[in-house]
Amino acid sequence: MEDVLLAFVAPPTEDPAIEIRVNFGVFAGRSATPAEIDTLAHALLGEIEDVTIVAEDRHEVDAAVEAAVHQVRIEVSAAAAPTDAAERRELAERLRERAEQWARACVAARHYDAADL
């Protein structure tokens, strides 16, 4: 799993200025716990003073297929992000790295394989 990317920076928008998406459920086989979200928040606060974390279950359905995924989104508002584009990209990458480390630790500590269900 070391070569698989769990967290990635989403394409930039006006607001949030930075968005990191973590494909948590795909690898953990479960939702992130409130305690895990708190751990992530503390890790991110080492890089930024103001951040929003959204843990969501997404369901996409059509006539042929159903897909459900648990995703964690990290959002930094335009007001909290650096105005310089290069600094913003550097911050986004540092946040992505922290999110990636967090996700890997969560998966290593407790995950469910489809065969376990």
Residue frames as a rotation matrix with the C-alpha (Angstrom) as fourth column:
MET 1
0.565 0.825 0.000 0.00
0.825 -0.565 0.000 0.00
0.000 0.000 -1.000 0.00
GLU 2
-0.007 -0.665 -0.747 3.05
0.554 -0.624 0.551 2.29
-0.832 -0.410 0.373 0.29
ASP 3
-0.887 -0.418 0.194 2.90
0.373 -0.404 0.835 3.27
-0.271 0.814 0.514 -3.40
VAL 4
-0.129 0.929 0.347 -0.82
0.884 -0.051 0.465 4.11
0.450 0.366 -0.815 -3.31
LEU 5
-0.892 -0.118 0.437 -1.83
-0.001 -0.965 -0.263 7.74
0.453 -0.235 0.860 -2.82
LEU 6
-0.390 0.765 -0.513 -4.45
0.921 0.334 -0.202 8.04
0.017 -0.551 -0.835 -0.06
ALA 7
0.350 0.448 -0.823 -4.63
0.501 -0.832 -0.239 11.85
-0.791 -0.329 -0.515 0.00
PHE 8
-0.389 -0.458 0.800 -4.49
0.919 -0.256 0.300 14.32
0.067 0.851 0.520 -2.87
VAL 9
-0.647 0.132 -0.751 -4.87
0.079 -0.968 -0.237 18.04
-0.759 -0.212 0.616 -3.45
ALA 10
0.233 0.820 0.523 -8.06
0.800 0.144 -0.582 18.84
-0.552 0.555 -0.622 -5.33
PRO 11
-0.291 -0.290 0.912 -7.98
0.821 -0.566 0.082 21.33
0.492 0.772 0.403 -8.21
PRO 12
-0.863 -0.132 -0.487 -7.96
0.422 -0.718 -0.554 24.86
-0.276 -0.684 0.675 -6.81
THR 13
0.120 0.901 0.417 -11.16
0.866 -0.300 0.399 26.86
0.485 0.313 -0.817 -6.47
GLU 14
-0.068 -0.096 0.993 -11.84
-0.125 -0.987 -0.104 30.34
0.990 -0.131 0.056 -5.19
ASP 15
-0.457 -0.049 0.888 -13.08
-0.882 -0.104 -0.459 29.08
0.114 -0.993 0.004 -1.82
PRO 16
0.786 -0.608 -0.107 -11.96
0.107 -0.036 0.994 26.86
-0.608 -0.793 0.037 -0.27
ALA 17
0.552 -0.675 -0.490 -8.58
-0.831 -0.497 -0.250 27.98
-0.075 0.545 -0.835 -1.51
ILE 18
-0.652 -0.715 -0.253 -7.06
-0.705 0.694 -0.145 24.61
0.279 0.084 -0.957 -0.58
GLU 19
0.533 0.781 0.324 -8.90
-0.837 0.543 0.069 21.31
-0.122 -0.308 0.943 -0.53
ILE 20
-0.712 -0.695 -0.101 -7.31
-0.696 0.717 -0.038 17.97
0.099 0.043 -0.994 0.33
ARG 21
0.491 0.859 -0.144 -9.31
-0.832 0.511 0.216 14.79
0.259 0.014 0.966 -0.25
VAL 22
-0.654 -0.634 0.412 -8.53
-0.737 0.658 -0.157 11.58
-0.172 -0.406 -0.898 1.61
ASN 23
0.041 0.623 -0.781 -9.96
-0.649 0.611 0.453 8.33
0.760 0.489 0.429 0.24
PHE 24
-0.431 -0.291 0.854 -10.31
-0.901 0.183 -0.392 6.99
-0.043 -0.939 -0.341 3.75
GLY 25
0.333 0.716 0.613 -12.98
-0.698 0.624 -0.350 4.32
-0.633 -0.311 0.708 3.37
VAL 26
0.711 -0.109 -0.695 -11.41
-0.575 0.479 -0.663 2.74
0.405 0.871 0.278 0.30
PHE 27
-0.169 -0.917 -0.362 -8.38
-0.334 0.399 -0.854 1.73
0.927 -0.023 -0.374 2.32
ALA 28
-0.780 -0.106 0.616 -9.73
-0.624 0.060 -0.779 1.53
0.046 -0.993 -0.113 5.87
GLY 29
-0.669 0.606 -0.430 -12.97
0.296 0.749 0.593 -0.21
0.681 0.270 -0.681 4.96
ARG 30
0.035 0.646 -0.763 -14.77
0.999 -0.042 0.011 2.02
-0.025 -0.763 -0.646 7.44
SER 31
0.689 0.234 0.686 -15.51
0.261 -0.963 0.067 5.62
0.677 0.132 -0.724 8.37
ALA 32
-0.514 -0.840 0.172 -13.07
0.194 -0.310 -0.931 7.75
0.835 -0.445 0.323 10.32
THR 33
0.119 0.518 -0.847 -13.92
0.960 0.158 0.232 8.02
0.254 -0.841 -0.478 14.01
PRO 34
0.902 0.222 0.371 -14.39
0.126 -0.956 0.266 11.37
0.414 -0.193 -0.890 15.79
ALA 35
0.707 -0.702 -0.085 -11.18
0.060 -0.061 0.996 10.69
-0.705 -0.709 -0.001 17.74
GLU 36
-0.029 -0.719 0.695 -9.27
0.896 0.289 0.336 10.10
-0.442 0.632 0.636 14.48
ILE 37
0.450 0.256 0.855 -10.65
0.670 -0.731 -0.134 13.37
0.591 0.633 -0.500 13.06
ASP 38
0.993 -0.116 -0.015 -9.43
-0.068 -0.678 0.731 15.13
-0.095 -0.725 -0.682 16.23
THR 39
0.309 -0.932 0.190 -5.98
0.455 0.320 0.831 13.61
-0.835 -0.170 0.523 15.72
LEU 40
0.011 -0.234 0.972 -5.96
0.991 -0.123 -0.041 14.86
0.130 0.964 0.231 12.13
ALA 41
0.820 0.370 0.437 -7.01
0.329 -0.929 0.169 18.34
0.468 0.006 -0.884 13.26
HIS 42
0.814 -0.559 -0.160 -4.13
-0.029 -0.315 0.949 18.54
-0.580 -0.767 -0.272 15.73
ALA 43
0.006 -0.830 0.557 -1.68
0.767 0.362 0.530 17.41
-0.642 0.424 0.639 13.05
LEU 44
0.170 0.132 0.976 -2.93
0.890 -0.446 -0.095 20.06
0.423 0.885 -0.194 10.62
LEU 45
0.969 0.248 0.014 -2.85
0.212 -0.857 0.470 22.84
0.128 -0.452 -0.883 13.21
GLY 46
0.285 -0.945 -0.162 0.93
0.514 0.008 0.858 22.48
-0.809 -0.328 0.488 13.17
GLU 47
-0.569 -0.471 0.674 0.80
0.808 -0.169 0.564 23.97
-0.152 0.866 0.477 9.66
ILE 48
-0.561 0.496 0.663 -2.25
0.169 -0.715 0.678 26.28
0.810 0.492 0.318 9.66
GLU 49
-0.981 0.133 0.140 -4.31
-0.178 -0.347 -0.921 28.13
-0.074 -0.928 0.365 12.26
ASP 50
-0.177 0.984 -0.029 -7.77
-0.653 -0.139 -0.745 27.64
-0.736 -0.113 0.667 10.73
VAL 51
-0.896 -0.124 -0.427 -9.00
-0.407 0.616 0.675 24.53
0.179 0.778 -0.602 8.93
THR 52
0.146 0.961 0.235 -12.28
-0.941 0.209 -0.266 22.74
-0.305 -0.182 0.935 8.27
ILE 53
-0.935 -0.356 0.000 -12.49
-0.344 0.903 0.258 18.94
-0.092 0.241 -0.966 8.20
VAL 54
0.120 0.984 -0.134 -15.51
-0.982 0.098 -0.160 17.24
-0.144 0.151 0.978 6.64
ALA 55
-0.896 -0.251 0.366 -16.03
-0.221 0.968 0.122 13.49
-0.385 0.028 -0.923 7.01
GLU 56
-0.061 0.918 -0.391 -18.68
-0.910 -0.212 -0.356 12.36
-0.410 0.335 0.849 4.56
ASP 57
-0.445 0.085 0.891 -20.29
0.287 0.957 0.052 9.27
-0.848 0.279 -0.450 3.13
ARG 58
-0.397 0.262 -0.879 -20.92
-0.817 -0.537 0.209 9.71
-0.417 0.802 0.427 -0.58
HIS 59
-0.210 0.420 0.883 -23.37
0.315 0.884 -0.346 7.56
-0.926 0.205 -0.318 -2.48
GLU 60
-0.463 0.075 -0.883 -23.49
-0.798 -0.469 0.378 7.63
-0.386 0.880 0.277 -6.26
VAL 61
-0.361 0.501 0.787 -26.24
0.192 0.865 -0.463 5.57
-0.913 -0.016 -0.409 -7.80
ASP 62
-0.422 0.400 -0.813 -27.55
-0.893 -0.336 0.298 4.91
-0.154 0.852 0.500 -11.30
ALA 63
0.584 0.795 -0.165 -29.54
-0.812 0.574 -0.106 2.10
0.010 0.196 0.981 -12.93
ALA 64
0.616 -0.379 -0.691 -26.49
-0.141 0.810 -0.570 -0.13
0.775 0.448 0.445 -13.28
VAL 65
-0.197 -0.830 -0.522 -24.28
0.588 0.326 -0.740 0.53
0.785 -0.452 0.424 -10.28
GLU 66
0.934 0.321 0.156 -24.14
0.053 -0.557 0.829 1.77
0.353 -0.766 -0.538 -6.72
ALA 67
-0.104 -0.985 -0.138 -21.03
0.549 0.059 -0.834 3.20
0.830 -0.162 0.534 -5.14
ALA 68
0.952 0.288 0.108 -20.52
0.059 -0.516 0.854 4.34
0.301 -0.807 -0.509 -1.58
VAL 69
0.001 -0.995 -0.101 -17.32
0.641 0.078 -0.764 5.81
0.768 -0.064 0.638 -0.24
HIS 70
0.813 0.105 -0.572 -16.23
0.539 -0.505 0.674 7.45
-0.218 -0.857 -0.468 2.98
GLN 71
0.108 -0.746 0.657 -14.12
0.695 -0.416 -0.587 10.49
0.711 0.520 0.473 2.23
VAL 72
0.349 -0.100 -0.932 -12.44
0.755 -0.560 0.343 13.06
-0.556 -0.823 -0.119 4.45
ARG 73
0.374 -0.192 0.907 -12.05
0.660 -0.632 -0.406 16.58
0.652 0.750 -0.110 3.07
ILE 74
-0.064 -0.479 -0.876 -9.72
0.838 -0.502 0.213 19.19
-0.542 -0.720 0.433 4.49
GLU 75
0.436 0.310 0.845 -10.59
0.760 -0.630 -0.160 22.75
0.483 0.712 -0.510 3.53
VAL 76
-0.411 -0.546 -0.730 -8.65
0.753 -0.655 0.066 25.96
-0.514 -0.523 0.680 4.02
SER 77
0.662 0.749 -0.037 -10.58
0.624 -0.577 -0.527 29.12
-0.415 0.326 -0.849 3.26
ALA 78
0.365 -0.490 0.791 -9.19
0.644 -0.481 -0.595 31.86
0.672 0.727 0.140 1.05
ALA 79
0.748 -0.028 0.663 -8.99
-0.375 -0.843 0.387 34.11
0.548 -0.538 -0.641 4.12
ALA 80
0.796 -0.422 0.433 -6.75
-0.304 0.340 0.890 31.59
-0.523 -0.840 0.143 5.94
ALA 81
0.615 -0.556 0.560 -4.58
0.742 0.649 -0.171 30.58
-0.268 0.520 0.811 2.96
PRO 82
-0.334 -0.798 -0.502 -1.46
0.389 -0.601 0.698 32.40
-0.859 0.038 0.511 1.75
THR 83
0.625 0.560 -0.544 -2.14
-0.215 -0.547 -0.809 34.88
-0.751 0.623 -0.221 -1.05
ASP 84
-0.177 -0.773 -0.609 1.05
-0.931 -0.070 0.359 33.97
-0.320 0.631 -0.707 -2.91
ALA 85
0.661 0.532 -0.530 0.34
-0.714 0.663 -0.225 31.07
0.231 0.527 0.818 -5.31
ALA 86
-0.056 -0.769 -0.637 3.66
-0.269 0.626 -0.732 29.31
0.961 0.131 -0.242 -4.67
GLU 87
-0.820 -0.199 0.537 3.22
-0.552 0.024 -0.834 29.54
0.154 -0.980 -0.129 -0.89
ARG 88
0.141 0.958 0.249 -0.33
-0.948 0.203 -0.244 28.23
-0.284 -0.202 0.937 -1.25
ARG 89
0.563 0.008 -0.826 0.87
-0.495 0.804 -0.330 25.22
0.662 0.595 0.457 -3.27
GLU 90
-0.519 -0.833 -0.193 3.60
-0.256 0.367 -0.894 24.51
0.815 -0.415 -0.404 -0.69
LEU 91
-0.597 0.395 0.698 1.09
-0.773 -0.051 -0.632 24.67
-0.214 -0.917 0.336 2.16
ALA 92
0.487 0.829 -0.274 -1.31
-0.873 0.470 -0.131 22.41
0.020 0.303 0.953 0.25
GLU 93
0.236 -0.479 -0.846 1.44
-0.289 0.796 -0.531 19.83
0.928 0.370 0.050 -0.20
ARG 94
-0.813 -0.524 0.253 2.44
-0.370 0.130 -0.920 19.95
0.449 -0.842 -0.300 3.49
LEU 95
-0.208 0.831 0.516 -1.21
-0.907 0.034 -0.419 19.47
-0.366 -0.555 0.747 4.49
ARG 96
0.584 0.392 -0.711 -1.54
-0.696 0.692 -0.190 16.59
0.418 0.606 0.677 2.01
GLU 97
-0.298 -0.790 -0.536 1.54
-0.244 0.606 -0.757 14.92
0.923 -0.095 -0.374 3.49
ARG 98
-0.825 0.044 0.563 0.16
-0.564 0.003 -0.826 15.22
-0.038 -0.999 0.022 7.03
ALA 99
0.219 0.974 0.059 -3.20
-0.936 0.226 -0.271 13.87
-0.277 0.004 0.961 5.89
GLU 100
0.369 -0.179 -0.912 -1.48
-0.526 0.769 -0.364 10.98
0.766 0.614 0.190 4.12
GLN 101
-0.724 -0.684 -0.090 0.52
-0.268 0.399 -0.877 10.11
0.636 -0.611 -0.473 7.26
TRP 102
-0.526 0.622 0.581 -2.65
-0.781 -0.081 -0.620 10.31
-0.338 -0.779 0.528 9.37
ALA 103
0.473 0.781 -0.409 -4.61
-0.880 0.446 -0.166 8.07
0.053 0.438 0.897 7.00
ARG 104
0.027 -0.547 -0.837 -1.85
-0.355 0.777 -0.520 5.46
0.934 0.311 -0.173 6.83
ALA 105
-0.890 -0.348 0.293 -1.63
-0.371 0.181 -0.911 5.36
0.264 -0.920 -0.290 10.64
CYS 106
-0.159 0.921 0.354 -5.42
-0.899 0.012 -0.437 4.94
-0.407 -0.388 0.827 10.92
VAL 107
0.549 0.346 -0.761 -5.46
-0.714 0.668 -0.211 2.14
0.435 0.659 0.613 8.35
ALA 108
-0.366 -0.779 -0.510 -2.52
-0.278 0.614 -0.739 0.39
0.888 -0.128 -0.441 10.02
ALA 109
-0.835 0.043 0.549 -4.20
-0.550 -0.001 -0.835 0.61
-0.036 -0.999 0.024 13.42
ARG 110
-0.412 0.778 0.475 -7.61
0.109 0.560 -0.821 -0.65
-0.905 -0.287 -0.315 12.33
HIS 111
-0.523 0.321 -0.790 -9.06
-0.845 -0.319 0.430 -1.57
-0.114 0.892 0.437 8.98
TYR 112
0.090 0.633 0.769 -11.66
-0.217 0.766 -0.605 -3.94
-0.972 -0.112 0.206 7.63
ASP 113
-0.924 -0.317 -0.214 -11.21
-0.295 0.237 0.926 -5.97
-0.243 0.918 -0.312 4.50
ALA 114
-0.169 0.897 -0.409 -14.24
-0.950 -0.037 0.311 -6.78
0.264 0.441 0.858 2.40
ALA 115
-0.252 0.012 -0.968 -13.60
-0.101 0.994 0.039 -10.45
0.962 0.107 -0.250 3.22
ASP 116
-0.967 -0.155 -0.203 -14.04
0.186 0.118 -0.975 -9.64
0.175 -0.981 -0.085 6.93
LEU 117
-0.661 0.746 0.080 -17.56
-0.738 -0.629 -0.245 -8.28
-0.133 -0.221 0.966 6.45
